[in-house]
Each structure stands twice: as C-alpha cells, then as structure tokens.
Amino acid sequence: MSDASAKFHPQEFLPTPPAAGGDLRVAHDGLSFWQFMVAGSVAGLVEHTAMFPVDTLKTRMQAQRPCQPPMGLRQALASVLRVEGPFGLYRGIGAMGLGAGPAHAVYFSVYETAKEFLSRGNPNNPAAHAGSGVLATVASDAVFTPMDTVKQRLQLRDSPYKGVVDCVGRVLREEGPRAFFVSYRTTVVMNAPFTAVHFATYEAAKRGLIEVSPESANDERLVVHATAGAAAGALAAVVTTPLDVVKTQLQCQGVCGCERFSSSSTLEVIRAIVRRDGYAGLVRGWKPRMLFHAPAAAICWSTYEASKSSFQEFNKKNTAS
C-alpha cells in the first residue's frame, strides 16, 4: 500500500473477534478470516491498478530534477503521452501488484490479531481499533515499501531499469538492501496523520450524508460510504502531501538526475527541498495525489463489498450442498 487509504475500515465493516473455540468466522457477514483477507487484497489491487496512471503523474511531478522548472499536471500528462505513449503511464505496475496484494493481506491479519488482543472482550472499543490500525499500518508498510521504491524508480522518465527484476538486482548490487527501506520511517510518519484526518473527515461526511437523507440511508449504504470515503481520502491526501514528496524523493534519490541526500531524516530532506525549491516544492503533486485518493477510496469500498458478497454466495452454496 503506497498510502494508508486502502486500510480504513469503519466499525460496521470490521470483523468481530473470533468466537471461542478458535473458529475464525466474521460474525457480521459469515466470512472466514482468509476470505476477509482475500477480499481486502483484491480491493487494494483493483484500486491501485485503476488509479495507477494518476500515481505515475504524481511521481513524475514530485521527483523532478533540481534544474527543471516546476511541471504542472497537464504538462506531466502531455510529456508522458508524447515521449512514451499511453503505456508509459503504466510503467512499474508489476511492482505495485507484487507489493499491494501481500501488504493488504499482512494488514488484515495483523489488524485482526491485534484487535482481538487489545479489545479484551469488547469488540466496540474504538481505542483498540485505532491501536490495531497503527500496528497493522507499521507492519504492512514494511511489506509494501520495498516494492513501492521499485515502482517509483520505474515510473521516472528515462528510468535506467528494464523492469522489476532488473531494478531489484541493480539496487541490491549498487546501493544495498537498505535502499529499499530508506523511506520506511517517513511512510509510517506520513500514514499517522493521514489516518487521523481520514477517519475524522470520513465520520463527519458520513453523518452529514445520512442526515440529508435518513430515510434512504440503508438502501444507499454503499453510496454513502463511497462518497464519504472519497471526501476523506482527498482531504487526507492534500494535508499529507509534503511527507509524500519527501518519501518520493528519498526513494528516487540518485536516479535520473534526482538529488541524493546525505541523510534519510525526514526533517533534513524537508530542509533540503525548501532550500532548493522553496515551500512550493513540498506540495508538488498535490493535485494528482488528491485525484488518486478520492476515486481510489470509492473503488476500494465497492470492490471490497463486491468481493465479500461473492464469498457469501460461495459459502451459502457450500452450506446448502
């Protein structure tokens, strides 16, 4: 998960702790634990695949060479299409696929384990949900960050790497394993405020939408969640853009003319960006980042619910047979 947006699951969508006797069943929808994990993984893959071109544009805008003038969203899109064609928008998508699926699976398994331990018999404990979400984010980011680094390097214009395998091999030989995790700390620090802003905005937007049309709230449940999630994702994305810029520049440093930093400290990189580009350099790519997370949340919710429904039908058929 390049960001935490795919990891937000309000209480009515979250599984309750496993029942006594060790049966890993999700009480509210009858799904097995592994089915819940698969549903989340599929949702994450569909979300990131659908929005990948926008992510490529964001990376190009955030990782410009120091000597280049700032590039806008339209300029970035025109540049990719003119030089590389439509397929240039999907360069690095293989790395995303290799990272997003396992990262989502890790997120759900860690979340469930932590929530069962922290809830201590109270499945409606919001503090336990929050703490479990933090632990799950730390674990899943550790899985996704290496492939996110590969993805971003492949997304650069004139990337020197031929593909995922070539990039992994060259980074290991030339920079060592540490290069894959140089942005991990920044990623975790970024996802903390992202989570806070996302949840606060989501709950406020959801309440507002339900109050507008309370009589149809149940019938339009998926629409309400998708709309509220889109608003929350967009705002959280804008607020945390500076940290995302730092993450991108750390992952792409020394490649295609990108500046190399003497330290992986978030504050040091921020100071370097401000000295070089001014404060405007910290908000590069905010438009594509917002355009990514708004529809991505809606796509993720829709796919997640559809996957769960498919598993429910599958379980019903097996029970009846």
N, C-alpha and C positions, 0 to 999 in steps of 0.2 A: 503494500500500500504505500504510493508515493506520499499521500497525506492521510489524516485520520477520518476524513469524511465518510468513508465506507464502513466505518466501525461504530456508528451511532445507532443504538437500538433502544428506543423508548420502552418504558416498562411493559406496555401491552404487547410488545413484540418479543420481549425477552423470555427465555425459558426459565421455568422454576427449577429449584434444586432437585436432583434425582430423589426418587422415593426410596424409602427404606427397603433394604434387600438388594440394592445395587442396580435396579432396573433403570438404565439411562433413558428415560422417556420424558418428553417435553409435555407437561401436563396440559397446557392450554391448546395444543394442536395435535397431540398424539404422535409426534415425530420422534424417532430415535435420535440419539445425540449425534451420530455420524451423519444423519440426514440433514440436521440443522447446520452442521459444518459445511457439508457439500452445497447446501442452498446459499450460504453466505459466500462461499468461494466462487460459485457460478455468478452471483450478483456482482462481486468485485471484478471478475474477469470481463463480464459484459459491459459494466460501467467504464472501466479503463480502456477497453477496446473501442467502444463507441466514441469516446472523447479524446482518443489519442492524438488526432491531428491538432487539436487545440493545445494539448500539452507540449507538442513539438514546437509550436509557435512561441509558447511561454518560455521554453528553454532557450530558443534562439535569441529572444529579446533579453533574457537575463544574463546570458553568457557571451555577450558581445566583446570583441577585442577592445582593449583600452583606447586604441587610437580611432575607433569607429565612432561616428556620431550616433546619438540615440535613434533607435529604429522603432517605428510605431507598428501596430497590429497589422494594418493593411500592407505596409512595406514588407513586413516579415512574410506574410502570406504570398505576396507577389513575387518576392525573391525566391521562395521555395519552389513555387509553380514554374517560374521562368527557367531556373537553373536545373532543377531536379525532377520536375513534373509532379503529378499527384502522389506518386509512390514515395516521394521524399518526405511527405507528412507522416508516413508510417515507418520510417527507419527507426529501428530499435524496439519495435513492437514485440519481437520474440523475447527479449529480455524482460519486458513487462509481464508477458504471460508466464514466464518461468518464476517470477517473483511474487506476483499478485495472488495466485492460487494458494501456494503454501503459506504465504503471510496471513491470508484470511483464515485458513484452517488453524494456524497457530493462535490467532486472535481468539477465535471462538472456544477452542479447547482451554486456553489459559483463563479466559473470562469465566467460563463455567466452573472450572476448578476453584478459582479464587473466590467467586461469588458464593459457592457452597460453603467454603471455609469462613469467609467474612460475615455472611448473613447470620450464621449460628441459629438456624431455625426460623428466621424472619425474612422471607423472600421479598418483602416490600421495603427493605432497608435501603434508602437512597444513598447513604454513605457507603454501604457495601458495594452498590452498583458503581459508584464513582471510583472507589479504590480499585475495584476489579478492572474497570476500564483503563485506568492508568497502568496497571500491571500488564494487561493484555497489549496495550499500545507499546510499552517498552519491549516486550517480547517479539511482537510482530514486526516492529520496525527493525529489530536486529536481523530478522529473516529477509526483509524486503530491501534494506539499504544497499547491500552489495549489488543486487540486480538493478536497483534504481540508479546506481552510479554507472553501470554499464549502459543502461538505457539512455541516460542523459549524454554520455560521451558519443553514442551512436547517433543521437539526434542533432549534433552540431553540424554546421555547414563545413564541408570539406573534412569530415571526420576521417582520420587516418586508419580506422579499423574496418575490416572487411565484414565483420559480423560479431555475434555474441561470443563464439569460441575464440576468435582471434583477439577480441578485446580483453577477455578474461586472461588469456595466456600472456599477452603483452604487458598488461598491468601487473600481473604477478611477477614477471621477469624484471621489468623496469622499475617498479615502484614498491613491490612487496604487498602482502595481504592487507597491511594497514590502510592502503589507499582505498579499499572497498568500504571501510568504516570511518573514513575521515569526517564524514558529515553526520554520523550517527547521533552524536550529542546534540548538534543543532536541530536535527529532525525531532528528537524527543522533546527538546525545549520548545520547538515550534508547535508540536501537537498538544501541549498542555493548554496554552491559551486558545488554540483552535477548538479544543473540546469544550472549554468553558463558554466561549462565545456561541458555539454551535448549539449547545444544549439550551442556554438562556434564550436565544433567538427562536429556536425551534418551539419551545414550550409556549412562548408569548404568541408566536404566529399561529400555533395550533389552537390556542384558546380563542384568539381573535376570529379565526375562520369558523370555529364551532358556534361562537356567539352570533355570527352573521346569519347562519342557517342551522339552528339547533335541531329542527325537525328532520333534516336530512343528513345529520352527522353520521349516523350508522351506515346509510346507503352509500355515502360518498367518503367512506373511511380512507380508502387508498388515495383518493384525490387530495384529501385534507393533509395526509402525512407527506405525500409527494410535494405538495405546494409549500408546506411549512419547511420541509427539509431543504427545498431549493433555496428559499429565502435565507435560511440559516447557513447553508453552505456558502452562498455568495458573500454574506457579511463576514463570516469567519475567514474566508479566503482573502478578502481585502485587508482585514486587520493584521493578518499574519504574513502578508507578502514580504516585508523586509527580511524575516527569517528564512523564507523560501528562497529569496535572492542569495542569501549567504550560503544556504545548502547547495544551490546550483553551482555557485562559483567555487565552492570547496570541491565538489565532485568533478568539475570540469577543468580545474586549475592545471596549467601547463599544456593543455591540449588546444590545438588550432589557434594559438596566439593568446589564449586566456591567461590572465595574470596568475602567477604562482605565489602562494602566501607562505611566510616563514612560520606561521603558527596556525593550528586548527581552531584556535579560540574564537568563539562567536563574536566577542567584543572587538578583538583585533581585526577580524575581517570586516566588520561594520565600519570601523575607523578607516580602514584602507579604502573601502568603497566610497565613503564620504569625501576623503581627501582627493580621490581620483575623479569622481563623477558628481560630487555634491549630494545633498539629501535626496535629490530626484533619482539617483542611482539605486536607492533602497526600495523604490516602488516600481521598478521596471517589471513589466509583465503582469501588472495587476489586472488589466482588462481580460486577457486570456485566462488568467487564473480564476477570476470571478466567473467567466463564461464556461469554464470547465466544471467548477464545483456546483453551480446552480442546477444545470440539467443532469449532472452526474448523480446527484442525490436522488432526483426523481427516477432516473433509470435504475439505480441500485435498489430503491424501495420496490419498484414494480417487478423487477426480476426476482428479487428475494421472495416476495409474496407469491409470485407465479411458481417458483421452484418448490416452495412449501406446499402449495396446492397440489402440485404433481405428485409429491411424495405422499400426501394424504390420500389421494386416489389410489396410489400404488398399495398403500397399507390396507385400505378398505378391501381391495380385491384379494389380497393375500389372506385377510381375516375371513372373508366370505368363502374362500375356496377350501 
